[in-house]
Amino acid sequence: MIEVVTGDFSIDDVVSRTRTPEMGAIVIFLGTVRNVSRGKTVERLEFEVDDSLAVEKLQEIRDDAIRKFGAIDVSIIHRKGRVEIGQNIVIIAAGAGHRDQAFKSCRYAIERLKEIVPIWKQEHYDGGSHWVGELEAKERSEVRMVDISEKPLSLRTSIAEGQLILQPETVEAVRFGTTKKGNVLSVSEVAGIVAAKKTSEIIPLCHQIPLSSVSISFEFLEDRIQSTCEVRATYSTGVEMEALVGVTTSLLSIWDMTKYLEKDSKGQYPIARIEGIRVVRKEKVEL
């Protein structure tokens, strides 16, 4: 049951026409018109639809939900034209043998509907109106820090690692402390800790997080030095970026202190390179 309609629809009718004896669950999504959007009082909505293409795309979504998630049937009805506050906009009824299949099918259908179906929404409010897609596109082009003021505090831990590839002779020089710049690992450990603490000064939209701890450790392999950075904080957002900045900076510091050993006759670095920078674990414990 796939339709684009001008007037309202019956929820009972949609469920009845979707239901089959094989179904153990039917999940319904019902979209309605709310009276507030983006801090403004909405008076009504109007929908413009490319009818034939919309039905084609809705049918595609139905078929995909059945194939991907094991739904038995999916019904989708969307209204067009003027829709008043409190009225129904769209209904999706996904029926399947089990509830997990039905939930996943229904969620998939509404998300894909927003992405690919040619239906355009205009919000009308006192003093004006706007097409929602145009406003969202404008907002996506703007730069802003995410507001985390409403998020609860939790204990956050992130561990990142990376490797600096070097000549084996350079690795040995660092291991035995024979480089001319002194204790490479001690300096690089401090560099990584300081960098992690200053992450918000390096990456513009990162929050200034009061870190509880930062630790840097190193492991020697034949042709590389691996660095691991573990960061902890009690805060409202994660510390992955702090761990990544810490581990990267510690490796850069090693490179800086050993670069004279890595240069070839032309002053280039044919071997030295940083690779494998990644977050290996993150944890969040609610307080």
C-alpha positions in Angstrom: 0.0 0.0 0.0 1.9 3.0 -1.3 0.0 6.3 -1.8 0.3 10.0 -2.0 -3.0 11.6 -0.9 -4.5 15.0 -0.5 -6.8 14.4 2.5 -6.3 12.5 5.7 -6.0 8.7 6.0 -7.3 6.1 8.4 -4.7 4.5 10.6 -7.0 1.5 11.2 -7.4 1.1 7.4 -3.7 1.2 6.8 -3.0 -1.4 9.5 -5.9 -3.6 8.2 -4.6 -3.5 4.7 -1.0 -4.2 5.8 -1.7 -7.1 8.2 -1.2 -10.7 7.2 -1.5 -13.9 9.2 2.3 -14.4 9.1 3.0 -11.2 11.0 4.0 -11.4 14.6 4.5 -7.6 14.9 3.4 -4.4 13.1 5.3 -1.2 13.9 3.7 2.1 13.0 5.3 5.5 12.5 2.8 8.4 12.5 4.2 11.8 11.6 2.0 14.8 12.6 2.2 18.6 12.4 3.6 20.2 15.6 3.0 23.9 16.3 6.6 24.9 17.1 9.7 24.6 15.0 13.1 26.3 15.5 11.6 28.5 18.2 8.8 29.8 16.0 5.1 29.2 16.2 4.0 27.2 13.2 0.5 27.9 11.7 0.4 25.1 9.1 2.5 23.1 6.6 2.2 22.7 2.9 3.7 19.8 0.9 4.6 19.8 -2.7 5.1 16.4 -4.3 6.3 15.0 -7.6 3.5 12.4 -7.4 4.7 9.7 -9.9 8.3 9.9 -8.8 7.4 10.0 -5.1 5.3 6.8 -5.5 8.2 5.1 -7.4 10.7 6.0 -4.6 8.3 4.9 -1.9 7.8 1.6 -3.6 11.6 1.3 -3.8 11.9 2.0 -0.1 9.2 -0.7 0.6 11.1 -3.3 -1.5 14.4 -2.5 0.2 12.9 -2.8 3.7 11.6 -6.2 2.8 14.9 -7.3 1.3 17.2 -5.8 3.9 15.3 -6.4 7.2 12.9 -9.3 6.4 9.7 -7.3 6.6 6.6 -9.1 5.1 5.0 -5.9 4.0 5.4 -2.2 4.4 2.7 0.4 3.8 3.5 4.1 3.3 1.1 7.0 2.8 2.1 10.6 2.6 -0.1 13.6 2.3 0.4 16.6 0.0 -1.0 20.1 0.0 -2.1 22.0 3.1 -1.9 20.2 6.5 -3.0 21.8 9.7 -1.6 21.7 13.2 -2.2 18.3 14.8 -3.1 16.6 11.6 -1.4 13.5 10.2 1.4 13.9 7.6 2.7 10.4 7.0 2.1 6.9 8.2 4.4 3.9 7.8 3.2 0.4 8.9 5.9 -2.3 8.8 4.8 -5.8 9.5 7.2 -8.7 10.0 7.4 -12.1 11.7 9.4 -10.6 14.6 9.4 -7.2 16.3 13.1 -6.5 15.6 12.5 -6.9 11.9 9.4 -4.7 12.1 11.2 -1.9 14.1 14.2 -1.9 11.8 12.0 -1.8 8.6 9.9 1.0 9.9 12.9 3.1 10.9 14.7 2.5 7.7 11.6 3.5 5.7 11.2 6.9 7.4 14.8 7.7 7.2 15.0 6.8 3.5 11.8 8.7 2.8 13.5 11.9 4.1 16.5 11.3 2.0 15.3 10.3 -1.5 11.5 11.0 -1.9 10.7 14.2 -3.8 8.5 15.8 -1.2 9.1 19.4 -0.1 7.8 20.9 3.1 7.0 24.6 3.6 6.5 25.9 7.1 4.1 28.8 7.5 4.3 31.0 10.6 3.2 34.5 11.7 5.1 36.9 9.4 6.6 34.5 6.9 7.4 31.0 5.7 10.3 28.9 4.5 11.1 25.7 2.7 12.6 23.4 5.3 15.2 21.9 2.9 16.6 25.4 2.0 16.9 26.4 5.6 18.7 23.1 6.6 21.1 23.5 3.6 22.0 26.9 4.9 22.5 25.7 8.4 24.7 22.8 7.2 27.0 25.4 5.5 27.4 27.3 8.8 30.1 26.6 11.3 29.1 26.1 14.9 30.3 24.3 18.1 27.9 21.6 19.2 25.9 22.6 22.3 26.5 20.0 25.0 25.0 22.0 27.9 22.1 19.6 28.4 24.2 16.4 28.3 24.9 14.7 31.6 28.4 14.3 33.0 30.0 10.9 32.6 33.5 9.4 33.0 35.1 9.3 29.5 38.1 7.4 28.4 39.8 7.2 25.0 42.9 5.4 23.9 44.6 6.2 20.6 47.7 4.7 19.1 50.0 5.3 16.1 53.5 4.4 14.8 56.5 6.2 13.5 58.4 4.2 10.9 62.2 4.7 11.2 65.4 3.0 10.2 66.2 0.2 12.7 69.4 2.1 13.6 67.4 5.2 14.6 65.1 3.0 16.7 68.1 1.6 18.5 69.5 5.1 19.1 66.2 6.2 20.7 66.0 3.0 22.8 69.6 3.4 24.2 69.5 7.2 24.5 72.4 7.9 22.2 70.7 10.7 20.1 72.4 14.1 20.2 69.2 15.8 21.4 69.0 13.9 24.6 66.2 11.8 26.1 63.8 11.5 23.1 61.0 9.6 24.9 60.9 11.9 28.0 60.5 14.9 25.8 58.0 13.3 23.5 55.9 12.1 26.4 55.6 15.6 27.7 54.9 16.9 24.2 52.0 14.5 23.8 50.6 15.4 27.2 50.8 19.1 26.6 49.2 18.7 23.1 46.3 16.7 24.5 45.6 19.4 27.0 45.6 22.0 24.2 43.4 20.2 21.7 40.7 22.9 21.7 43.4 25.4 20.7 44.4 23.3 17.7 41.0 22.0 16.5 38.6 24.9 16.3 35.3 23.2 17.2 36.5 21.0 20.0 35.3 21.8 23.5 37.7 22.8 26.3 37.7 19.7 28.4 39.1 19.6 31.9 41.2 16.4 31.6 41.6 14.2 34.6 44.6 12.4 33.2 46.8 12.0 30.1 49.3 9.2 29.8 51.7 8.4 26.9 53.6 5.1 26.6 55.9 3.8 23.9 56.8 0.4 22.5 59.9 -0.4 20.4 59.6 -2.6 17.3 62.3 -3.4 14.9 61.6 -0.6 12.4 59.2 1.6 14.3 58.2 3.1 17.6 54.6 2.8 18.7 53.0 5.4 20.9 49.8 5.0 22.9 47.9 7.9 24.5 45.2 7.3 27.1 43.0 10.3 28.1 40.4 10.5 30.8 37.9 13.2 31.8 34.6 13.6 33.6 32.7 15.6 31.1 29.7 15.8 28.8 31.5 14.8 25.6 34.2 12.4 24.6 38.0 12.7 24.6 38.8 10.9 21.4 40.3 14.0 19.7 42.5 14.7 22.8 43.9 11.1 22.6 44.5 11.4 18.8 46.3 14.8 19.2 48.4 13.5 22.0 49.6 10.4 20.2 50.2 12.3 17.0 52.2 15.0 18.7 54.3 12.5 20.7 55.3 10.8 17.4 56.1 14.2 15.8 58.3 15.0 18.7 60.3 11.8 18.2 60.6 12.6 14.5 61.8 16.1 15.3 64.5 14.8 17.6 65.7 12.0 15.3 65.3 13.7 11.9 69.0 14.2 11.5 69.4 10.4 11.5 66.7 9.9 8.9 67.8 12.4 6.2 69.4 10.9 3.1 72.1 12.6 1.1 69.5 14.9 -0.5 68.0 15.9 2.8 64.9 13.9 2.2 63.1 11.3 4.5 62.7 8.1 2.4 61.8 5.9 5.4 60.4 8.1 8.2 56.6 8.3 8.2 53.7 8.3 10.7 51.0 5.7 10.1 48.2 3.8 11.9 46.8 6.7 13.9 43.5 5.5 15.3 41.3 5.3 18.3 41.6 1.8 19.6 39.1 2.1 22.5 36.6 4.6 23.9 34.5 4.2 27.0 31.7 6.1 28.7 30.5 5.3 32.3 27.4 7.1 33.4 27.7 8.8 36.8 
